[in-house]
Amino acid sequence: MKYHISHYNKEAELNFPDDITIYDTTLRDGEQTPGVCFGLEDKLTIARKLDQFKIHQIEAGFPIVSKKERESVKAIVNEDLDAQIISLARAKTADIDAALDCDVDGVITFMGTSDIHLEHKMHIGRQEALNMGMDAIEYAKDHGLFVAFSAEDATRTDLDFLKRIYNKAESYGADRVHIADTVGAITPQGMKYLLTELRKDVKIDIALHCHNDFGLAVINSITGLLYGANAISTTVNGIGERAGNASLEELIMALKILYGKDLGFKTKYIKELSELVSKASNLEVPYNKPIVGKNVFRHESGIHVDAVIEEPLTYEPYIPELVGQKRQLVLGKHSGCRAVKAKLDGCGLEVSDDELIEIVKKVKESREEGKYINDDVFKEIVKSCSKEE
């Protein structure tokens, strides 16, 4: 299937890694959204849908948090999904033991590495932090786990220390190291520099966990992939602490459509997945949210609608069915004859040209008076404009 995407994209020389891993943290970082607490059935339903979507890894939770959290992570493991199930653990043996009790495939063990975190959160020095991190990696590897080591607040960490701790993690057998942009403090240009520097020394996989405080989580993730990262953390609908995380749907569709990097995901389930998470989290998806918002494939402006009726790609970068959406032509003050005629055809109604002009006029007036033009209102307008008694 061909998409009408800017031809200028092809002029850029882009080098994505051959293999990219997407690990979704909706059930962990997404649940850390203030006010959000997923029930067991919600977690299972979301995990199943993520697996149906063909996600690579599911970060199922943070087992040390509570007994119920461990039960939910264990329940997801017992679903025997195709996705690898991983969980979060501080650089502490108790946290890793809690993960082991859940029979997860792997852990992301993390600790703050920036000076501000070391001083004000952990109250330890760099050497002690390094020792703690390595002890955790060694313990988890000794128990047969996939191990990712995450440097919390990595994007505000001294570069020499960051290289040192990642190199040490690699030597201790870590399978992957994570760059956590904990407060969304890096730019795409900064990400390019950081990855370029790290790749001079770090040979194992590098993952990115980007927060969206400045609206840059997705583009920072994509930039990271172009310059040395090969794994990305996402959440459905971009939920998470503060401004949230890199949005799963935005990242996947940008890679697929704009960059031509199709990772094989079943994108037709994106809308269903978004609705599941929205309902479970009680967080409404903004109407203008990219990919999954209600307005993404809705058209009102008469000039736009005329073109969309003839060729949808004039005002849509891809067909809505690709992400489980549907196109809608919305009637309002900007509607013209062609949009109203399309609505009439959809309702199986026939009118004269004079009646059509009158209906368009009434549609505009009704919307400006504050009425939303749903099917019932539209049919009332058509009836009022009909010359037949």
HUFENWO-V439822 format. One line per field, one symbol per residue. ss: DSSP state (2 for helix, 1 for strand, 0 for the rest). A space follows every 10 residues. Layout:
ss->???
This chain:
ss->0000002222 2000000000 1111000002 2200000002 2222222222 2200001110 0022202222 2222222000 0001111111 0022222222 2000011111 1100222222 2200022222 2222222222 2200011111 1102220022 2222222222 2000011111 1000000222 2222222200 0000111111 1000002222 2222220000 1111122200 0000101222 2222222200 0000002222 2222222222 2000000000 0000000110 0222222222 0222000002 2220000110 0000002222 2222220000 0022222222 2222222200 0000222222 222220000
